[in-house]
Amino acid sequence: MAGKEKKEINLDQSTSPIREDRLGTVKAFSGKVSDLINGRHLGDELPWRERKFQQGTGCLLTQTVGRLVTIRDSALIVHGPVGCAQGTNAYKEIYQGIPEKFRAWNGDVELHAVSSNLTESDIVFGGEKKLRLAITEATERYNPKAIIIACSCTSGVMGDDIDGIVASAQHEVKPVLVPVHCEGFRSQISQSAFDSSSHAIVKYIVQKPKKRQKDVVGIIAPMSVTLGDKNDLVRMFNKIGLKARFIPDFATVDELKEISEAAVIAPTCQSYGEYMQKALYENYGTPYFTDPAPLGIENTKIWFRNIAKYTGKEKEVEQLIKEELNFVLPRLEKLKESIKGKKTRSIYVSAGQARAVFIPKFATELGINVAAVNTLELDHNIVDEFEQVYNEIGDFEVHASDHQPFEQSHLINRLKPDIHTVCAFMGLYKRECSQARNHSFLSDFSPQSNQFFFRGVLNYGYILQRALNNPSLNKTLHRETPSPYKSWWYEHDIDTYVKEKVYSGKKSV
């Protein structure tokens, strides 16, 4: 837990620092785990490397909208051209059809989003008038408790004084106005959107705690923590007399106001939640722990025991662990036998930070060799976690690619793994190996979507088992469809389009 004597989060600032500056995060790396950790031992910072060519990249606005639109009694304004807000319609389709019995909360899901609809004329003369109009319209149409204003590249380039407009307009409307500086050009690390969202929530919505609620646990919950995961956690918390408050997905504004009163803020992904955890602790004294994520049996045991320290539920947690292990372990042993009894297989992992360090260890337990791990980005936090994995299972390749499928295709072509496990944003169409999903979106309420906690280990194991036993679809696609890349690409080095470049910002580790 960060000490109060070293305050890292400054809520007087309009937004958070970008991750290039705050964590020294990089988005281009190719090498072995041993190269990565040996460099860190020597005290070297990860060098910033620039791509001369990219097929795509993440967007801070998209990352922000996908999460904050789920705050149930709020309204979201995308301050930009209407095209920047088109994704909100898809989110409505995804989230609002969830049957009541599968919701991890009480009440309906009614998502509200509008666009300020900036045009070429607004870019010349300014968008203040349209933003004020959008605030008034959202207030009258939805009567929300908060209005979240997501800033786009366009509003940033125009130089609209969003904070000044919000300060002025707040006197005219009842909802809390929450500006989020998620302009796409702010950072080349799309995960910086997590920090700007957290900064805005803590700065504008969270209130000073009146008391410490010993039965409330704040759960940092990104999109990869599905409803299947949430429902499983609620089931276990009900057994031990605890209440889960998920941040920010599907929370109410009042729940976010009171989150500073939680007994502890627990992680599911360090990359997603550490900024908010630090902000709540440094400003309101809310306890937290950052490690481990509750993926895998041993990590989940540690995770629950950490929570017990802050809630006084040590006895109840130990009983819960015993009951869950009695259910999981016999089934897990049968799963291991069914996979280990076959020829040795290999796996290529494309995942976010939490799964990137969990899946290699779990795959090794199942008798599957780790060919390589691909992540969106690297910072010192994940390097430290990779070191623990390296000490347990040995060396493997690591690649940070920031959504570059041509580089992933290069690795798969060279390593020829038997299975490729992938998250929703990191897929490849043409591959000979079997494909398994790391996770679906948070609206997935099916039991199979649960991959966290004790029973999630079984579910993910079954997903790998099915993929290994059924490779025919991908083999057919590989054989019958033309390759999107020419043969010369596979003869080049994977770093052909990457060059080292001095980053002008101040990086701190």
N, C-alpha and C positions, 0 to 999 in steps of 0.2 A: 504494500500500500504506500502510495506516495506520501512523503512527509509534508506537513503544512508549512514547514520552514522554507520549502522550495516550491513556490507557487508557479505552476506551469500554464495555467489557463487564465487568461485575462478577459473577463466578461465585459470590461469597459471598451474593448475593441469591438468593431462592428461584426467581425467574423473571426474564424479560426485561421491560424497560419496554414499554408499549404504543406503537404507531406514532404515535398522535396526539401523544405526548410526545416520542418519540425523533427522529422524522423530520418532524413537522408534517404528516403525511399527511391528505388530505381525500378525501371520497368523493362530493362533489357539485360539479360545475363544468360550465359550458356557455359556450363562446366560441370564439374563433379561437386558433390557435397563437401568432400575433403578440401577442394580448392576454396570453397566458400568459407568454411569455418577456419581454415588456416590463415586466410587473409584477415579475418577478424581477430585472431589471436595475435597477429602482428600489429594490431592497432590500426590497420588500414580501413578507411571508409570505402564503402562500395562506390566505384566510379560511376558517374552519370554517363550514360551512353545514349546517343541519338540515332534514330533510324532514318536512313535516307529514303526509305519507302515503307509505307504502311498500308495494309488492307482495311484497317478500321481501328477504332479505339473506343474507350468508354467515354461517357458524357456525364458530367457532374449534375446537370439538370435532370437527366433521366434517372440517375441513381436517387436523387432527392425526391422527385415526384412519386416514384414507385413506392416509397416508404411513407412519406408524410401524408399522402392522399388517404391513407387508411385510418388516420385519426378520426374517430367516428362522428364526433359532433363539431367538426371543423369544416371550413371551406378552403379550398386551395385556389389561388390565383397564379397562373403562369404568366408572368409579365414579359411578354414577347410576342412574336408573330403567332398566328393561330396554329401553324404547323408544329411549333414547339410543344403545344398542348395536346397533340393528337393522341399521344399515348394514354392520356387519362381515360379515354373511352374504352380502351382495351382493359384497363385496370377495373373499371366498373363491371365489365363482362366477367372478369376473372373472379372478383371478390363478392359481388352481390348475390350470386347464385348459391351460396353456401347454405345447405339445410341447417335449420336451427339446432338439431340434435348434435351436429358436428362442430358447433361453434365453441370456442374456448372462453366465451364471455356471455353475458346476458344482454339481450337487446338485438335490434336489427343492425344491418350494415347498409347505410345509405351514404354513398360517397358523393361529395359535392366538389366540382371543379369548374372553373371558368378561365377564359383567356382574356387578357387585356387587348389582344388583337392589334398589335402594333403594325403599322404600314410604312411604306417608304416616306410618306409625308411626316409621320410621327418621328421617324429617325432623324429627319432634318430639324423639326421644330420641338422635339421633346415629347415624352410619353406621360408626363405628370397628370394631365387632364384625364387620360384614359385609365390610368391606375386608380385615380380617385373615383372615377365612375365605376370601375370594377369592384372596388371596395364597397361602395354604396349598393350596387346591384347584388353582390354576394350577401350583404347584410340583410337586405329586404327579402331576397328570395329564399334564403336558407335559415336565417336566424341562428347562426353558429355561435359557439362560445369562443372560437378563435378563427382568425383568417390568416392563413399561411401564404406569404408572397414569395414565390420562387423566381429568382432573377435569371434571365436568360443572357446569352451572349449579346443579343441585340440591345437590351437595356443597359448592359455594362459598357458596350462600345459607345452608346449614346451619351453616357455619363449622367443618367438620371440619378438624382440624390434620393435614393430609396429610403435611407434612414431618416432624412429630413421630411420627406413626404409622410412617412409612417408616423413620426412624432407629431406632425401637424394634424393628420387625419384621425389620430387616436382620440382626440378630444371630441370628435364628431360622431363616433360610432361606439357601440357597446362591446363588440367582440374584441378580444386581445389581438392586436396586429403583430405578426411574427415575420419579419423579413429574413429570408435565407439567401445568402450570397453564394449561389451555386452556378455562376456564369461558367460556361464550358471552357473558356480560355484561361481561367484562373490557375489551373493546375493540369499538368500532363498525367497526374495520378488520379484516376477517376474515384478512388477510395477517399480522396479529400472531401468528397461530398458527404461522407459519413460525419466528418468532423464539423463541417459548416452546419449541417442539420442539428447535430447535438448542441453546438454552440447556441444556435437560435432557440432551441427548446429550453435549455437551462437559463438563458438570458431573459427570455420574455415570458415563458409559461410557468416554469417551476417556481414555487414559493418557499419562503423560509419555513423550516419544520416547526410545528407546534409541539410535537412529541415524537418519540421513536416507536413505531408500530412493530413490535417484536414478531408478529406473525405474518408480516408482509415482506416478500422477497422480490426485488426488481430484477427482471430477466432481460438482458440485452438481446434483442431478437431481430436479426436481419431476415431478408427474404428467404434464405436457405433454411431457416427454422420453420418448418411447415406446420399446418394445423394438426397434422398427425403427431408431430413432435409436441406441440403445445398441449394437445388433449392428453397425451401420455403423461406429461409432467403434471398437469392438473389432477389426473387420477392419483399419482403418487403423493402429491402435496395434500390432497384431501385425506389420505391415510394418516398423515403425520401432523395435521392441523396447521398447515401453512397456506398462504394465499399468494398466487403468482400475479405479478403486475408486469406485463410485457411492454417493452419500450422500443420504439414507439408504436409498433404494428398493432392495429385494432384497439389501441388505448383510447380512453376518453380524455378530454381536456382536464377534467377534475382529477383523474388518476395521475396524469402527468404533473399537475400542480402539487400533488401530495407525494410524489415519488421520492422527494428528499427525506421523507419520514420512514422509508423502508429500513428494515433491520440490516440489510446488506444488498448490494447490487452485484449480481452474479453474471459471469460471461457465458456466451455460447461461441463467440468468435472474438479473439483479442483485437484483430484488425478493425472490426466493426465498432467495438464498444469502449475501447480504452479511453478515448477522449471524453466521452460523457461520464464515465466512472470518475475520472480525475476531476472533471468540472464539478460534479456533485459533491465529491469529498472536500475539495479545496474551498468551495463556497458555502456548503451547508453541513459539512462533517459527516456525510453519509458514507458508511463503511463500504468497502469493495474488495474483491480479489480478482486478478486477471488471468490466473492460470490454475488448472487446465480447463480446456473446453470439455464438456461432458460427452465426449465421443470415445467409445470403448469402455470396457468394464472397469479397468483400474482407474482411469481418469474420472469416470462417473462416480466411483466410490469416494475419491478424493473431493470431488465437486460437492457432493451431498454432505460430506463431513465438514467441509469448509462452511457451508451454510449452517450446519448444526452449531458451530462455534458462536455464531451471532444470534441465533434464535433460541438457544437453550434446548434444542431438540436432539441431543446426542443419543439418548436411549431409543427414541422413535426412529431415528435415521438408521441405527444399527439393525433394528428389526426389519425395516423396509429393505435394506441391502440384503439381508438374509432371505427374505421372501422372493425378491427379484432374482437372486442368484439361483435359488431352487428351481425357478421357472426356466431361466436362460441356460445355465451351464450344461445340463444333459442334452439339450437340443443343439447347443453349440458344438459339443464333442461329436455328435453324429454328423453335423455339417462339415467339420474338419475332416472326418474320416472319408466322407464322400468325395471331397476335393483332393485330399492328399493321396488317395488311392490311385489317382490317374497320373499321367505323365506330368513332368514339371512344366508349369506355365509361367508366363511373364505378364506384367501389367504396366501400362503407361497411365499415369494419374494426372488429370487436368483438374485443378481444384483451387478453392480459396484457402486462406491460411490455415484454418482449423482442420479441414479435411486433408490438406497437403501433408500434415505431419501425422495424422491418425491412420490414413489408409495404408501407407507403406508398412507400418507395424502390423496392422491387422491382416493385410495380404500375406505377409511373411508367416504369420501364425497359421494361415490356411494352406501354406505350402506353395504360395505363388511368389515368384521372384519379382523384384521391383526393377524395371528397366529405366524409368525416368519419372520425374515429377515436374509438372508445369504449373506455374502460378502466374497470377496477374502481375505481381510486383514482389520486390524483396526489400525488407528493412531489417534492422538489427534484432527486432523481436523474433521474427521467423527464423533468422539465422541461428539464434540461441536454441530455438526449438528443434531445428534440423540437426544441431549438434547432438542433442539427446537421442534422436532417431538414429543417427550415424553410429553412436556408441552401442546401440542395441542391435542393429541389423547390418551394419557395414555401409559401403559406399554405393552410390548410384548417381545418375545424372540429374541435374537440376536446370530448369530453363524458366526464365521469366519472359513472357511474350506479350502481355497486354493485348489479348484478343487477336493475335496474328496467326491465322490458320495456315498460311504457307510455311511458317516455321514449324508448326506442330506437324504438318504433313511431312516435312523433311525428317524430323525425328522418328516418326512412325515408319517411314520408308526405310530408314537406316537400321532401327532397332528391331523392327518387325515383332512387336509384342502380340500376345494372344488376345489381350483384352485392353480396351481403352475406356477408362471411366472418366466421365466428363460432366461438368456443370452446365446449366442452361445456356450460358453465354459463350462457351468455349468449345463448341462442337465442330466436327468435320464431316462433310457429307461422304466423301470417298475414302474408305478404309477397308482393308482386308480383315483386320482383326474384329472380334466382337466388340460391341459397344454397350456400356452400362451407364446409367445416369448416376451422378453423385447425389443430386437432389432435384426436386421440382420446385415450383414457386410456393410461397407460404400459404396460398389458398388451397393447396392439396390436402384434403382431410382424410384420404384413404389410409388405412393402417399401414400399407406398404411404404407410405411416404415417411414414416417415422424411422430416422436413422440415428438420432441422438439417444442418450441414456442407455439403460441396460438392454431393453428389448430392441432398440434400434440397431444394435450390433447384429442380432439375428436377421433382421430385415435386410440389412445391407449385405450380409453374407449370402442370403438367398438370392439377392439380385445378381451378385457375382457368379453364383452357381448357375443360374439360368442362362446368363450370358455365355459362360464357358461351354455349356451344353448345347447352345443353339446359335452357332456362328453362320448358318447358311445364308441368311438375308444379306449380311454385310459382304460375304464372299461373292454372292451373286451381283450385288451392286458394284463391287470392285471389278468384277470380270466384265460386266455388260455396259458400264458407263464410261465415257471418255474421261481421262484425267484432266483436272483443271490446270495442271502445271506441266510444263515441258520437261523432258528428261534432263536437260542441262542443269536445271535447278537442283536436282538431287545429286549432281556431281560437284556442286559448289559447296563451300563451307556454310553452315547455318548462319554465321555472322556476316555474310557477304554484304548485307544492307545495313549493318550496324557499325557505327564509328564512335570512338570515345570523344567526349566533348567536355570542356570545362564548364561546370554549371556556375552561374554568376551569383546564385543565392548563397546564404549561409546555411550549411548543413550541420545538424547536431545529432550525435548518437548518444 
